[in-house]
Amino acid sequence: MLGHIIMNISLDRFITKEPKEQEKKPKQEQLEPKPKPIEAPKIVIEKEAEEEPEEEEEELEAEVEGAEEPEEALLEETAFEAEMPENTGPCFLLSVSYSGKKGCALVKLYDPEKGKIYFWYDNTGHRPYLLTDMPLQEVLKNPNVLKHPGFDPSHCQVVKKIDLLSDTEIELTKVTAKDPLSIGGRGKGLRDIIPQTWESRIRYHDCYIYDRELYPGYLYRIRNGVLERVDYKVSDEEIEAFKKIFPPGDEIFEEALNRWLPLFSCPAPNYRRVAIDIEVSTPQLDRIPDAKAAEYPVISAAIVSSDGIRRVLLLKRSEVPLGEKPPELENVELVFYDDEKKLLEDLFKILSSYPIVLTFNGDNFDLRYLWHRALKLGFRKDQIPITLGREVALLSVGIHVDLYKLLHNKAIQVYAFGNKYREVTLDSVASALLGVKKVPLEKLVTELSYMDLAAYCFRDAELTYNLSSFNNDMVMNLITLLMRISRLSMEDVTRQGVSNWIKNLLYFEHRRRGYLIPRQEDILRIKGETFTRAVIKGKKYLGAIVIEPRPGVYFNVVVLDFASLYPSIIKQWNISYETVRCPHPECRNNLLPNTPHWVCRKRRGLMSLITGLLRDIRVYWFKPKSKDKSLSEDLRRWYDIVQHALKVILNASYGVFGAEVFPLYCPPAAESTTAIGRYVITNTIAKARQEGVDVIYGDTDSVFLHDPSQEQINTLLDWVEKQFSIDLEVDKVYSYVTFSKRKKNYLGVLPNGVVDIKGLVGKKRNTPMFIKKAFEEMVGELSKVRSPEDFEKAKEKIKEIAKTCYFGLKNRRFSLDDLAFKVMLSRDVNKYVKTTPQHVKAAKQLVSKGVELKPGDIISYVKVTSPVGVK
């Protein structure tokens, strides 16, 4: 029975529709809501529809982090240090952390000329702090504060901040501490003593970046011991061209020209880096050894670097055959060791000599295992160039980039790589992005010959490195740009979700402008709850619109798509937590469509400003430039990376703003965004029908038109632009589309025969293979259809496919693999309490046989007639 259940390790995520964007000139900013258009006739519209979820989607949380994370483990004192020069040439700022050894911020700079890391320790006297409304004299007299060992009274002071929620300037007390953990950590910080605090849950190194206005990933230098920014010079020709796109004098223009254009125009360096992979003696196939226990020896370590090192370190063991050297090891150096400790010593030298170390799951395994294993072998902690946090493994000198964490990020998976990979395993990702798979392994690594072990281990390191270098270092360039946008260190931006990127950017902009960063409870208390009622269980407000489809087959279908609908709404309607339901009485009549909420006339909202700025600079500058054949290929490639990085941020922005656990979540602002979206869509549909166009379907930000004329299309595009200042564009033209009665379920065929499939069961990844194969045959027949007559012929062929599939099943011609459903465990098996889905029933059978399962594991099972129903 156990053989019927197959378990693979994965951390799959789900995809969302990718909005399109129009390349036109931006409109002038308007703080007034758009005039109400024609009254929409009564049409059958469902305000929000929920696609029937797959079992694996149960209680899947959005990739949104909530409150600010506590300080990570401070860097421990080790014997590994980088050079600390008084003067340098232009370097790239890669990381800011807190040094417990020095008691101050540590900045890591990368010298692209020498390919090495420099350390710069803060010498400005910056201290960790929080803000409170307790008067300064009361703070200095508070006995609990005074007796706290980390309290630093000498730097406490009164500061002025603009409170955006009340739109007033207020005075607060800045309470300083000697170290970050004295602010908050382990339940004994100053924030636990002082009744009311603000900005006390921001990690210190982020706080330091905000206050110093540092741009990670950008150019800096050390001059006479002082860290200073090196401004990248944008050419005069580019500036003049930029002015033609963005009208001078506009707030967005000034922000874009002075701060963002240099950030995005400065190329990323060619980082000197190394990828490593280790193999550990293990008694069980397909089961990762416990990294904390570190019971088994490290038997191999592979090294692939940007400067040509291709090496495998191998531990000699008795009765292991040498084996025949395979072709893939022709140019690989093999080094044998009698002593495991010596092997680790040499590996640690590699780890400490490169600015960037790449792994695939190194946080959870490779570096974590090495740290614990080194202790078991007698290393002192200061001899290990690794520092462990709760969920991270950092390096004493360089930067550790865990590509598993980065590629697991849903925003990266969908918007940067077009959802080319589904399962986040090295084999799956490398196969999808590089076209190369891992070396197949059918027995324990301990049973392999030295040559086979070296080939297996080396391939993993090589794939890891190539994931960073393919397509002209696309991943490293993308990381650099995301650092610049999010203001996060390289270690953080590659490990955190998109909500933390956006949160960090907004916090940075608050601090730069002298705004108080609000607490979520203050926003909820002042702004109140939502007005609309959600249709989907668990949601707090009414979401997107989905129009009831008309079942049938329709030829010549044009799909119109609103370009970045929600970011456009946030920009055009001035949506931000402080502007929706602002405190000004004179703004209360400035109502947002379909809501009781008003929006501010007096202040441009910060979310609106930043979202609009990033959208416009992408759509009107970098996206067109990436296709400009008059530019060099290298420059076009860089601009394409820039517009992809911005796309990642923008496409995730509303999902973040509308998430309850986001620190700046404002229910009326989130609700207003979707309400305006429904308002725009319904009025567009009404206008289309008024023009005599047959609207057969609509979904969130697109409408499907049956056989419209070019004149009707142009009329609709112009009307939407004039009415809402939002771009509507032709997304696709289908030769034909076929709809069922279910929403979000259709099949469309493009003129070139390419088939678009939305929501149909046959394409879902948990569908048994025998159904998938039949579905693919059906799709093949439908792709040939060009006329109603062709469709009738295809129907007859599809009937034959269905019959063949049915009789194959009835006559037991399919293997168990063909019949298996594959579903991911979204949490621990014992946490499925309310319901027990079928894949969990199968998983429990595995657990009963002693198999260890974790969230992210894929469970394969077949349906049977027993009481349990699955095997």
Secondary structure, DSSP 8 states (H G I E B T S, - for coil): -GGG-EEEE--------------S-------S-----S------EES-------GGGTT---S---S-------B---S---B--S--SSEEEEEEEEETTTTEEEEEEEETTTTEEEEEE--S----EEEESS-HHHHHH-HHHHT-TTB-GGG-EEEEEEETTTTEEEEEEEEEBSSHHHHSSTT-SGGGTSSSEES-SS-HHHHHHHHHT--TTSEEEEETTEEEE------HHHHHHHHHHS-TT-HHHHHIIIIIHHHHHS------EEEEEEEE--SSTT----TTT--S-EEEEEEEETTS-EEEEEE--TT-------GGGTT-EEEEES-HHHHHHHHHHHHHHSSEEEESSIIIIIHHHHHHHHHHTT--GGG--EEE-SS-EEESSSEEEEHHHHHH-HHIIIIITTT--SS-SHHHHHHHHTS-------S-GGGS-HHHHHHHHHHHHHHHHHHHHHHHHHHHHHHHHHHHHHT--HHHHTTS-HHHHHHHHHHHHHHHHTB----HHHHHHHH---SS--SSTT-SS----EE----EEEEEEEEEEETTHHHHHHHHTT--TTTBT-S-GGGTT-B-TTSS-BB-SSS--HHHHHHHHHHHHIIIIIHHHTT-TTS-HHHHHHHHHHHHHHHHHHHHHHHHHT-TTSTT--HHHHHHHHHHHHHHHHHHHHHHHHTT-EEEEEESSEEEEES--HHHHHHHHHHHHHHHS--EEEEEEEEEEEE-SSTT-EEEE-TTS-EEEES-GGGSTTS-HHHHHHHHHHHHHHTT--SHHHHHHHHHHHHHHHHHHHHHHHTT-S-HHHH-EEEE--S-GGG--S---HHHHHHHHHHHTT----TTEEEEE-B-SSSS-B-
